[in-house]
Amino acid sequence: MARTLERPPAGDAAGRPRPGVPRPPGTGFRPGPAGWGARGAAVLIPLLVGVWYVRVNAQVRSDALATAAVIAIGALSLNVLVGYTGQISLGHQAFIGIGAFTSAYIVSESHQPFLVGVLVALAVGAAQAVILGLIALRVRGLYFALVTLAWGKVAEQCLFRLKSFTRGGAGAQAPRPAGFTTDKAYLLVCLVGLALVLLVDWRLVATKAGRAMQALRESPQVAANYGVDVKGYTLYAFAVAGAYAGLAGALLASRRLTVQSGDFDFAGIALTYLIVTVVGGLRRRGGIVAFSLLYVLGGEYLPDLARAIGFHTIEVNAGYYIQALSAVLAILTLVFQPDGLGTVTAPIGRWLRGERFQLAHGGGAPGAGGGGHERP
């Protein structure tokens, strides 16, 4: 009878390597004091540059950074559906908009604190996403994308025009929390929200639920055969995505101070967030955050660059050029580099955690840019 050869364990019960046993690739390396110092500097220097940028620039630059943080949160919400579970959502303007109008209503009409408005927006966002998740249990792929597209149009054309909820054309007031009324102060609120979402998302991927969602992305039937609760984890993923979107909507509402139905259309929200998610890299948190920043700052500085080199047309229509370029980047990403900007950010994340800096890693690792498993 043929016998299978098994590799001896690389370590003993305490995790210490056994003499003479080769270590798996990528293990066994530990940076020295200089290496950890370089990693600390790589984190500290961008933080100091960011603080300097906010302090020396006008309020409008702080508002741009707050916009980037809100877009990053919304794109991370979309990443849970598209990247982790493989569900294509084309109606994210409904997710974001309902969170925005809910928070505005709670703060301005019910006269509750800003934090209460955010928490209610989280709950409402999760609830509406779970309802769509029930539909996702019956249809997938193109059919589910059409369902989300229809839900987005219903919210955009009907729900967001209810005067009792949104104040109609006048818009709903969304005041900022006390002590954070300036753009520079409110930027801190948005950054804290983004940091919390990144932390939750990082832990989510490392849990049993995160692994189950990734199995659902590959094949719900195979996942069910291995004992994965397809219904439960699908609804769980939608609840998490809806909660992220609710937070993004609440922060967006108070950033603008007034929200109207025209703020939440397909091109401005759903398509933009989808492009940011794709170009940043599916399942690549670092890439999504980085491209959110590049997307917003590109629109801020492209007019200045065009003015300097004498391209008046680009200066006037900078926003349209950024959108067109982003769409082209999304197409190129899907065709040539599915990991998107995460191809760069993921190796940096691994290096900061103490591994060697290596660009040549295969496959899209779930949650890379903050964690995940790579193929050697």
C-alpha positions as semicolon CSV with decimal commas, in nm:
position;residue;x (nm);y (nm);z (nm)
1;M;0,000;0,000;0,000
2;A;0,135;0,337;-0,098
3;R;0,223;0,562;0,188
4;T;0,196;0,937;0,182
5;L;0,491;1,137;0,296
6;E;0,414;1,403;0,554
7;R;0,635;1,700;0,628
8;P;0,744;1,707;0,994
9;P;0,614;2,000;1,192
10;A;0,834;2,307;1,176
11;G;0,812;2,370;1,548
12;D;0,745;2,205;1,881
13;A;0,443;2,256;2,104
14;A;0,577;2,593;2,218
15;G;0,622;2,714;1,860
16;R;1,005;2,697;1,864
17;P;1,164;2,578;1,537
18;R;1,305;2,226;1,538
19;P;1,672;2,186;1,446
20;G;1,727;2,083;1,086
21;V;1,367;2,148;0,977
22;P;1,340;2,411;0,702
23;R;1,109;2,700;0,782
24;P;0,825;2,794;0,549
25;P;0,896;3,085;0,314
26;G;0,853;3,425;0,475
27;T;0,898;3,302;0,834
28;G;1,190;3,339;1,067
29;F;1,275;3,698;0,972
30;R;1,276;3,955;1,251
31;P;1,383;4,317;1,195
32;G;1,661;4,458;1,406
33;P;1,646;4,788;1,596
34;A;1,728;4,981;1,279
35;G;1,455;4,797;1,089
36;W;1,190;4,874;1,350
37;G;1,313;5,232;1,360
38;A;1,267;5,262;0,985
39;R;0,917;5,120;1,015
40;G;0,831;5,361;1,293
41;A;0,960;5,652;1,085
42;A;0,755;5,532;0,787
43;V;0,443;5,567;1,002
44;L;0,534;5,881;1,192
45;I;0,656;6,092;0,898
46;P;0,330;6,069;0,695
47;L;0,133;6,149;1,012
48;L;0,344;6,459;1,075
49;V;0,312;6,562;0,709
50;G;-0,064;6,520;0,734
51;V;-0,081;6,735;1,049
52;W;0,135;7,000;0,882
53;Y;-0,084;6,991;0,570
54;V;-0,400;7,049;0,770
55;R;-0,253;7,327;0,983
56;V;-0,098;7,537;0,704
57;N;-0,373;7,501;0,443
58;A;-0,712;7,665;0,422
59;Q;-1,028;7,512;0,562
60;V;-1,125;7,387;0,217
61;R;-0,830;7,147;0,218
62;S;-0,948;7,001;0,549
63;D;-1,292;6,954;0,396
64;A;-1,132;6,772;0,102
65;L;-0,955;6,532;0,338
66;A;-1,283;6,475;0,524
67;T;-1,444;6,395;0,188
68;A;-1,170;6,140;0,119
69;A;-1,231;5,976;0,458
70;V;-1,606;5,952;0,391
71;I;-1,548;5,806;0,043
72;A;-1,306;5,552;0,191
73;I;-1,567;5,439;0,446
74;G;-1,832;5,407;0,174
75;A;-1,592;5,216;-0,051
76;L;-1,501;4,981;0,236
77;S;-1,874;4,918;0,277
78;L;-1,898;4,826;-0,089
79;N;-1,585;4,611;-0,053
80;V;-1,761;4,391;0,203
81;L;-2,024;4,304;-0,058
82;V;-1,818;4,295;-0,377
83;G;-1,480;4,192;-0,237
84;Y;-1,568;3,959;0,050
85;T;-1,895;3,799;-0,061
86;G;-1,893;3,852;-0,439
87;Q;-2,225;4,041;-0,450
88;I;-2,229;4,328;-0,701
89;S;-2,411;4,633;-0,562
90;L;-2,505;4,915;-0,799
91;G;-2,737;5,099;-0,563
92;H;-2,506;5,223;-0,292
93;Q;-2,651;5,573;-0,318
94;A;-2,951;5,433;-0,130
95;F;-2,732;5,289;0,145
96;I;-2,537;5,614;0,189
97;G;-2,837;5,843;0,143
98;I;-3,059;5,669;0,396
99;G;-2,781;5,693;0,652
100;A;-2,737;6,064;0,575
101;F;-3,105;6,156;0,596
102;T;-3,159;5,941;0,904
103;S;-2,876;6,110;1,092
104;A;-2,993;6,454;0,981
105;Y;-3,349;6,381;1,093
106;I;-3,240;6,253;1,434
107;V;-3,012;6,549;1,501
108;S;-3,219;6,835;1,356
109;E;-3,579;6,717;1,399
110;S;-3,554;6,499;1,710
111;H;-3,288;6,725;1,864
112;Q;-3,068;6,435;1,968
113;P;-2,688;6,449;2,000
114;F;-2,472;6,384;1,696
115;L;-2,357;6,049;1,832
116;V;-2,716;5,929;1,866
117;G;-2,779;6,025;1,504
118;V;-2,474;5,826;1,396
119;L;-2,579;5,518;1,594
120;V;-2,933;5,529;1,453
121;A;-2,789;5,567;1,101
122;L;-2,573;5,259;1,165
123;A;-2,878;5,058;1,275
124;V;-3,101;5,175;0,989
125;G;-2,824;5,114;0,736
126;A;-2,774;4,760;0,863
127;A;-3,151;4,693;0,860
128;Q;-3,205;4,804;0,499
129;A;-2,900;4,605;0,388
130;V;-3,032;4,291;0,557
131;I;-3,358;4,328;0,362
132;L;-3,158;4,334;0,040
133;G;-2,959;4,041;0,174
134;L;-3,278;3,836;0,190
135;I;-3,317;3,900;-0,181
136;A;-2,954;3,806;-0,239
137;L;-3,032;3,460;-0,101
138;R;-3,255;3,400;-0,402
139;V;-3,069;3,576;-0,687
140;R;-2,701;3,643;-0,751
141;G;-2,476;3,801;-1,008
142;L;-2,636;4,023;-1,271
143;Y;-2,987;3,973;-1,134
144;F;-2,890;4,092;-0,788
145;A;-2,699;4,387;-0,937
146;L;-3,019;4,488;-1,116
147;V;-3,213;4,458;-0,789
148;T;-2,970;4,693;-0,613
149;L;-2,977;4,930;-0,910
150;A;-3,357;4,942;-0,890
151;W;-3,347;4,998;-0,514
152;G;-3,105;5,286;-0,562
153;K;-3,334;5,450;-0,818
154;V;-3,638;5,404;-0,593
155;A;-3,456;5,572;-0,306
156;E;-3,320;5,846;-0,532
157;Q;-3,649;5,931;-0,706
158;C;-3,905;5,854;-0,433
159;L;-3,777;5,803;-0,081
160;F;-3,538;6,098;-0,084
161;R;-3,818;6,328;-0,203
162;L;-4,050;6,269;0,094
163;K;-4,080;6,615;0,251
164;S;-4,162;6,475;0,594
165;F;-3,830;6,290;0,598
166;T;-3,594;6,493;0,378
167;R;-3,757;6,840;0,368
168;G;-3,788;6,802;-0,009
169;G;-3,600;7,055;-0,219
170;A;-3,512;7,264;0,085
171;G;-3,295;6,985;0,218
172;A;-3,250;6,853;0,569
173;Q;-3,024;7,030;0,817
174;A;-2,737;6,820;0,953
175;P;-2,546;7,017;1,218
176;R;-2,202;6,909;1,331
177;P;-2,127;6,802;1,689
178;A;-2,049;7,072;1,940
179;G;-1,680;7,156;1,947
180;F;-1,624;7,021;1,593
181;T;-1,802;7,282;1,384
182;T;-1,500;7,396;1,180
183;D;-1,374;7,198;0,882
184;K;-1,041;7,127;1,050
185;A;-1,210;7,001;1,368
186;Y;-1,467;6,794;1,179
187;L;-1,187;6,629;0,982
188;L;-1,081;6,465;1,310
189;V;-1,431;6,318;1,350
190;C;-1,416;6,169;1,000
191;L;-1,067;6,027;1,059
192;V;-1,180;5,864;1,383
193;G;-1,474;5,708;1,199
194;L;-1,242;5,577;0,927
195;A;-0,999;5,436;1,184
196;L;-1,281;5,251;1,361
197;V;-1,407;5,102;1,035
198;L;-1,055;4,988;0,941
199;L;-1,011;4,827;1,282
200;V;-1,346;4,647;1,267
201;D;-1,285;4,534;0,909
202;W;-0,938;4,406;0,994
203;R;-1,074;4,200;1,282
204;L;-1,369;4,083;1,073
205;V;-1,148;3,922;0,810
206;A;-0,951;3,737;1,078
207;T;-1,262;3,579;1,233
208;K;-1,463;3,271;1,143
209;A;-1,730;3,498;0,994
210;G;-1,473;3,662;0,767
211;R;-1,347;3,327;0,640
212;A;-1,704;3,213;0,584
213;M;-1,781;3,522;0,375
214;Q;-1,476;3,457;0,161
215;A;-1,596;3,099;0,108
216;L;-1,932;3,235;-0,004
217;R;-1,756;3,447;-0,263
218;E;-1,596;3,142;-0,420
219;S;-1,903;2,916;-0,418
220;P;-2,207;2,917;-0,186
221;Q;-2,279;2,552;-0,273
222;V;-1,931;2,434;-0,180
223;A;-1,936;2,647;0,134
224;A;-2,267;2,489;0,237
225;N;-2,119;2,143;0,184
226;Y;-1,848;2,234;0,434
227;G;-2,100;2,339;0,694
228;V;-2,106;2,716;0,633
229;D;-2,439;2,877;0,721
230;V;-2,495;3,045;0,383
231;K;-2,807;3,235;0,487
232;G;-2,668;3,355;0,818
233;Y;-2,331;3,473;0,691
234;T;-2,481;3,637;0,383
235;L;-2,712;3,844;0,600
236;Y;-2,423;3,914;0,838
237;A;-2,214;4,052;0,551
238;F;-2,498;4,274;0,435
239;A;-2,553;4,403;0,788
240;V;-2,185;4,497;0,821
241;A;-2,184;4,668;0,479
242;G;-2,503;4,855;0,565
243;A;-2,361;4,972;0,898
244;Y;-2,046;5,104;0,726
245;A;-2,264;5,283;0,470
246;G;-2,483;5,430;0,744
247;L;-2,174;5,574;0,913
248;A;-2,049;5,716;0,582
249;G;-2,387;5,876;0,521
250;A;-2,404;6,030;0,868
251;L;-2,054;6,179;0,834
252;L;-2,131;6,301;0,483
253;A;-2,450;6,474;0,599
254;S;-2,279;6,674;0,873
255;R;-1,984;6,753;0,648
256;R;-2,222;6,922;0,404
257;L;-2,444;7,063;0,682
258;T;-2,746;7,027;0,450
259;V;-2,842;6,716;0,253
260;Q;-3,073;6,705;-0,049
261;S;-3,202;6,432;-0,273
262;G;-2,979;6,552;-0,558
263;D;-2,671;6,473;-0,350
264;F;-2,733;6,098;-0,385
265;D;-2,743;5,991;-0,746
266;F;-2,597;5,690;-0,924
267;A;-2,302;5,867;-1,087
268;G;-2,204;6,076;-0,786
269;I;-2,222;5,803;-0,520
270;A;-2,272;5,446;-0,643
271;L;-2,047;5,464;-0,949
272;T;-1,780;5,673;-0,778
273;Y;-1,757;5,442;-0,478
274;L;-1,749;5,135;-0,702
275;I;-1,461;5,281;-0,907
276;V;-1,268;5,368;-0,589
277;T;-1,319;5,013;-0,461
278;V;-1,204;4,852;-0,786
279;V;-0,901;5,075;-0,847
280;G;-0,800;5,059;-0,482
281;G;-0,822;4,681;-0,501
282;L;-1,091;4,439;-0,394
283;R;-1,017;4,308;-0,043
284;R;-0,733;4,561;-0,015
285;R;-0,817;4,809;0,258
286;G;-0,494;5,007;0,225
287;G;-0,537;5,047;-0,150
288;I;-0,897;5,164;-0,113
289;V;-0,804;5,430;0,143
290;A;-0,504;5,542;-0,065
291;F;-0,704;5,580;-0,384
292;S;-0,982;5,765;-0,200
293;L;-0,721;6,021;-0,101
294;L;-0,572;6,037;-0,451
295;Y;-0,919;6,071;-0,607
296;V;-1,015;6,371;-0,391
297;L;-0,678;6,548;-0,389
298;G;-0,652;6,498;-0,765
299;G;-0,968;6,701;-0,806
300;E;-0,829;6,966;-0,570
301;Y;-0,490;7,014;-0,731
302;L;-0,555;6,937;-1,098
303;P;-0,700;7,288;-1,160
304;D;-0,387;7,445;-1,007
305;L;-0,163;7,229;-1,225
306;A;-0,368;7,303;-1,537
307;R;-0,353;7,676;-1,464
308;A;0,024;7,659;-1,421
309;I;0,079;7,494;-1,759
310;G;-0,187;7,697;-1,939
311;F;-0,459;7,434;-2,004
312;H;-0,771;7,640;-1,938
313;T;-1,012;7,367;-2,050
314;I;-0,872;7,119;-1,799
315;E;-0,876;7,386;-1,527
316;V;-1,247;7,453;-1,576
317;N;-1,351;7,088;-1,612
318;A;-1,107;6,925;-1,370
319;G;-1,378;6,725;-1,193
320;Y;-1,493;6,562;-1,517
321;Y;-1,136;6,476;-1,615
322;I;-1,076;6,310;-1,277
323;Q;-1,394;6,104;-1,315
324;A;-1,303;6,001;-1,670
325;L;-0,947;5,909;-1,572
326;S;-1,075;5,707;-1,276
327;A;-1,314;5,516;-1,501
328;V;-1,028;5,433;-1,739
329;L;-0,816;5,321;-1,444
330;A;-1,100;5,096;-1,328
331;I;-1,115;4,927;-1,669
332;L;-0,737;4,882;-1,681
333;T;-0,739;4,747;-1,326
334;L;-1,001;4,485;-1,404
335;V;-0,815;4,375;-1,717
336;F;-0,451;4,384;-1,611
337;Q;-0,419;4,412;-1,232
338;P;-0,722;4,296;-1,028
339;D;-0,544;4,384;-0,702
340;G;-0,539;4,749;-0,803
341;L;-0,345;4,990;-0,588
342;G;-0,334;4,718;-0,323
343;T;-0,044;4,570;-0,519
344;V;0,164;4,850;-0,368
345;T;-0,005;4,899;-0,032
346;A;-0,017;4,530;0,068
347;P;0,364;4,478;0,061
348;I;0,403;4,799;0,261
349;G;0,156;4,667;0,519
350;R;0,346;4,338;0,547
351;W;0,675;4,527;0,582
352;L;0,534;4,744;0,860
353;R;0,430;4,427;1,045
354;G;0,792;4,308;1,044
355;E;0,818;4,099;0,726
356;R;1,063;4,150;0,442
357;F;0,957;4,397;0,174
358;Q;0,862;4,190;-0,132
359;L;0,648;4,307;-0,422
360;A;0,622;3,968;-0,591
361;H;0,330;3,806;-0,410
362;G;0,061;3,616;-0,588
363;G;-0,311;3,634;-0,570
364;G;-0,555;3,870;-0,415
365;A;-0,539;3,803;-0,047
366;P;-0,845;3,882;0,149
367;G;-0,799;4,181;0,362
368;A;-0,453;4,257;0,236
369;G;-0,327;4,597;0,308
370;G;-0,409;4,514;0,664
371;G;-0,380;4,136;0,680
372;G;-0,449;3,820;0,488
373;H;-0,283;3,514;0,347
374;E;-0,060;3,531;0,042
375;R;0,052;3,251;-0,176
376;P;0,431;3,209;-0,176
